[in-house]
């Protein structure tokens, strides 16, 4: 029986019962366990860059989740952005991404996670609300189900990894974000776009990418969408491949 891969999932800083806490929504944990077949391990966002290499060297993959917070604008050279912010998560995510790249550990991102990957690799973000639009988010009055029902079509880039994963035809995705990629980070390629040009998926340039991220939320009832099930199964497969590489490296005395 193949051992389950260990998948680190980043936490967010929140107040719970008037006390600072590390929070990960259960839907991410459930998808990693049930769809990806992995063992989730919550990695706290304490902002300690010196811990990133230790974490990255011991997990088989990393997942950077979505969040209600935005990345601080100083991280990508912008003058302003909209709160709330989580600067300790920013620092934790950026250091984990860079450490994971050093150790060739797969990194996956969802919504804020995609934005973190882009910024960590030198890219920038913009906020559609600055242009007076909100094409990618339901009205603030929407409840949770209505928020995640807000959706649009995306088109996989020709000959992209995502086209291999989901097929070449447009698919429908939920749309729960205001920030989006402006300038693409170094070493990344566009994997899918919306009709208005918004970048909806990115990957690193390897044939089997070690970085892959999407702007939508595939953890929201993934069984309802074949392409989102495919996203989670790819995470599981990439993590298992990473675990095998680690085991081979340990046996060869490389780690």
N, C-alpha and C positions, 0 to 999 in steps of 0.2 A: 504494500500500500504506500502510495506517495505521500510523504509528509506534507502537511499544509504549510504554505509560505507565511512568514511573519510580515505583516504590512503595517508600517507606521502611518498613523493618521493624525494630522496636526490638530491641536486644541485651540480654542479661542478663549480670551479673557473676558469673563462675565461676572456680574454680581449675582450671587444666589443666596437668598435669605440674608442679605446685607453683608455678605462675605465674598471676597474675591475668589473666583473658582475657574477651573478649566472645564470647558464645555465642548462636546461634540454631539451633534444631533444624532439620534439613534438610527435614522434612516441611512446615514453613511455607513455606520457600523454594520447594520443588517445587510446592506448590499455587498459589502466586502466579505462578510461571512457566508451569505446564502448564494449570491450570484458569482462572486469571484472565488469562493472556496478557500479563503484565507483566514488567518487569525489576526484580527485588528489589535494594534497596540497604540494606545493614545500617547502622543508625544506632546508634552506641555509646552506652551509658548511662553517661555520665561525670558526670552531675549538673550540667551547665553550662547553667543557664536562659538565659544570654545568647546561646547558640547556637541556641535553638529557632526563632526567627523566620527565621534564615538557612536552616535545614533546611526548614521548612514552606513557605517561599517558592520552593523549588526542586524539590520533589517533587510528583507528581500525586495521591498519596494516601499515607496512613500506616496501617500495621498494627501494633497492639499485641498481642503474642502471649500465650499462656499461659506459666506458669512454675511452678517448684516453690516459689517464695518467696511470701510474703504481704506486703501493704502494711503499713507501720508504723502502729500504732494512732493515734499522735499526728496523723497526716494527716487523720483524720476524727473526732477528739475522743474516742476510746475510751480506756479505762484500760489494757486489756490486749489482746493478740492473741498468736497462736502463731508462733514462728519456724519456718523461717529467713526473714530479711528481706533486702531489696536496696534500701537507701535511695537509692543513686545512680540506680537505675532508677525509683524513685518520683518523684524530682525531675525526671528527664529526661522521663518520661511526662506528668506534670502540665503541664510547660512546653510540651511539644509539642502536647498537646491544646488548650491555650489559644491557642497561636500558630496552629495549624491552623484554629481557629474564626475567628480574626482574618482569615486569608487565604482563607477559604471552601474549604479543602482537605478532602476527605473523610477521615474517621477511622473505622477499623474495629477492633473489639476482639474477642478470644477469651479467655474465662475470666478470667485476671488482667486482661487488657485491658479487659473489660467493667467490672470493679471499679475500675480506674484511671479510666476515663471517668466513672463515677458519683461517685467521690470528688473528682475534679478539678472537677466541676460542683456541688459542695456536698452530695453525698449521703453516706450512711454504710453500713457493712457489719456483718454479724454472722457468727458461726461456729456452725454447727449442732452441733459437738462440745460447745459450752458447755451445750447442752440435753441432752447425753447421747445424741445420735443421730448417725448417719452415713448418711442416706438417699441421699446424692448422691455417694458414693465407695465403691469396692470395698474389701474388707479390706486391711490393710497387707501381708498375706501373698500377695496376688495378684501374678502376673507382669504384664508389660506388656500382653499380649493380653487377659488376664482383666480388667485394669483398664479397658481401653477397651471391653470387651464389656459392662460394667456400664451399664445403660441404663434409660430410662423414657420415658413419653410426655409431650409438651408440646402445648399448644393455642395456636395463633395467636390473638391478640386480634381480635375482630370489626372488619372494615374497616381493619385495620392494614396497614402496608407489608409486614410479613412474611407476612400472609395472601395478599397479592398475589404474593409471591415463591414461597411454598411451597404455597399453597392453604389453604382454611379448615379442613381436617380435622386432627386430631391426627397428629403424626409422632413417631417414635422417635429419641431422641438419646442419645449416650453421656453419662456423668455422672462427672466426674473433679474434683470440687471440694468443699471444706469451707466456704469463705467464700461469702457471697451478699449481695445487696443487702438492706439494711434500709430506710433512707429513700432514696427516689429523688432523684437530682440535679435541679437546676433546668434547665428547658427540655427535659427528656427525657420520653418516653412509654413505657409498657410495651407490648411487641410480642408476647410469648408468656410463658406461665406453666406450671409443673408442677402436678400435682394437689394438692400440698401448699401451693400458693401461691407457691413460689419463683419469682422473676422470672428468666426464661430468655433473654429478648432485650429490648433497648432500642433506641430510636432518637431522634434529635432531631425536632423537630416540623415540619420542612419537608415538603412533599408528596413530594419526592424527597430523603429525609434525607441530610444530610452527615455524620451520625454514626450508626453502626449497629454493634451488638455483640451477641454471643451468649455464654451461659455454658458451652456445651458445646464440643467440639473438632471442628469440621468439617474440619480438615486431616488427620484420621486416616482413611486410605483413603476419600477423599470419593467416588470413583466408585461405591461401593457404595450411596450414598444420593442420590437425585435432589435433595432439598432442600439438601444440602450442596454439590453441584455448583452449584446455583442461587446459593448464598451467594458462592462464588468468582467466578462469572460476573458477579454484580452488582458485586463489587469491581472487576473489570476494566472493566466498562462505566462505572462512576462515575469511575474513574481516567482513562479516555479522555475523558469529558466534561470533567473538570477540566483535562486537558491542552489541550483545545480552547479552554476559557475563558482559560487562561493565554496561549495563542498569540494569541487575539483581543485580550487586554489588552496584550500586548507590542506588537502592531502599532498599537494605538491610543495607545501611550505611557503606559499606566496603571501599568506596573511598572518 
